Amino acid sequence: MITRGVIALGTPALQRTLEKVAAYDAFDPGNDPYGEHDFGAIEVVGRRLFFKIDTYDLTLTAQSENPADPAVTTRVLTVMLAEEY
């Protein structure tokens, strides 16, 4: 999922955003206290953006009972401007 705010930054910024999310590895105990690697903050075109990953059941109506099992889990990545959080 990409929010309207991120889309409004334009195609080059969106491409750079997705590259930065894919390469993100700045997880540490301060920003990832549970070691889940499911949230991060990046900067693109001078704007602060957040990304988060949620795990749902296959119907997308509830949290997955076992997020580690892809047979029962759908992962949803959301990328947003910090002010949209």
N, C-alpha and C positions, 0 to 999 in steps of 0.2 A: 504494500500500500504506500502510495506517495501522496502527501497532502497537497492541497491546492497551492499553499504558500511555496512549497518546494518547486512545483511545476511552474509557477509564475517566475521563477528565477531564470527560466529558459533552458533550452536543450543542452548547450555546452555545460552549464552548471549542473544539470541533472546527471549528465554523463560523469562529470568529475565527482559528484556526490556518490554515485554508485561505485565508482572505482575506490574512493576512500573508505566506504563502508566495507567493501570486500577485502581491503588490505588492513583494516583496523586491527591492531594488536596491543593497544595501550591499556589493557586490563591490569588492574592492580587492586590490592585490598581496599583502597580508598574509594574506588569507583565500581568495584565488583566484589562486595564483601562475601557473597555466597558462592563465588567461583562459577557462576552460570554463564558468563559471557553473553548476556542477553540485552545489554544496554550500552550505548556509547555516545560520545559527543565528538563532533568534528566541526571544522570550519571550512566553508566554501564561499568564494566570492565575498569575503568579509562578513559572512553571516554564520551564526552558530546554529548547528543542526543537531538533532538527536535521532538516534535509531533505536528501536527496541524489537525484540523477538518474543512473540507470545506463542504458547503451545495450546492447541485446542484438540478436542476429539474430532473424529472424521466428519461429523455433521456441522462442525463450527458453532455449536450451541453451548458448549461447556468446556472447561479446562480438561486437558488430557489427563487420564488417570495415571498414565505412565509416559511422561514426555520423552524418555529415552527410547521408546519403542516406536519406530516409524510406521508399524502396521496399525497403530491405533492413534497416531498423532499427525496433525497438520500444523506446520509452523507458519506463522504469519509475520513478515518483516514490515514494520512501519517506519517510514522516514518522514521527519517533520521539522519545521523551523522550531527553534527553542521556544519561541513565544506561543506556538500552537499547542504546547504540551499541557 
